[in-house]
Amino acid sequence: MSKAFRLTASTGIHKGDREYQQDRVALFAHPRFNGCVLGIVADGMGGRSGGRKASDQVMLTAQQLFERFSPASDDAATMLKHIVTEAHIVIRLTAMSSEQEPHSTLAAFLITPHGDCHWVHAGDSRIYHVHDGVLVQRTSDHSYVQTLVDRGEISEAEANNHPHANILVGCLGTENDPPATTHVIPALRPGDVILACSDGVWHYFAPTELASVVNSLTPREATEFLIDKARSRARGGGDNLSLVIVKIEALEEKKKAPPLSQLAGMG
């Protein structure tokens, strides 16, 4: 983007109706480069401590690699893929030293000072790109029901209520290498919103609803609204919820003071 812009952002997390929290969410500002931020959601699985360990390791790996990242010389997509592969290795090592089977999803987006946005995901935590209230793009889940949707066997609406909706075909911590699907937005514009969230959030909303909410409310208001509404719609059976929202806004140009000759004529 050639014009200056402002990022407004919010993160939110709630344990829902579960006894314990296995999700993790973070929004990191780069320690050396202004305007460089990393938003990330990890939905841990594998028992009370196993899932939390997995999502914790995703966050730690992400923060370490992000802090070493230089937007001037490093490739953003490569760095995001490294977060997936390195966190996967650490989670696998943890599994070998314990009786648990820790797994985690990952959805991360990186906004650079140049105004481009890159994302990566593994599993069924999602990223949405909204512009002026219209959904532009979203990630495609690495899940069993998504493969059925892709084959045209079921609709998106049917996928949400499918009995096997929670079966993943790829995530971090499994025996197989995790997927790491990337996407790039070459130039963010005022009116753009990036939303990353776990399935405990998106499961309860149509894409048009999500787009409308994040467009019409501030990130903080949208975060609170989506958590409250998802909790209500879950009716006592909700999963952990986590989300991060970043909104791109134009910087208002300062109005020039009117000349003294105009002021003198005002009565």
Summary of the structure (lengths in Angstrom):
residues: 267
radius of gyration: 20.2
end to end distance: 42.9
largest distance: 82.4
contacts: 908
relative contact order: 0.20
helix: 33%
strand: 28%
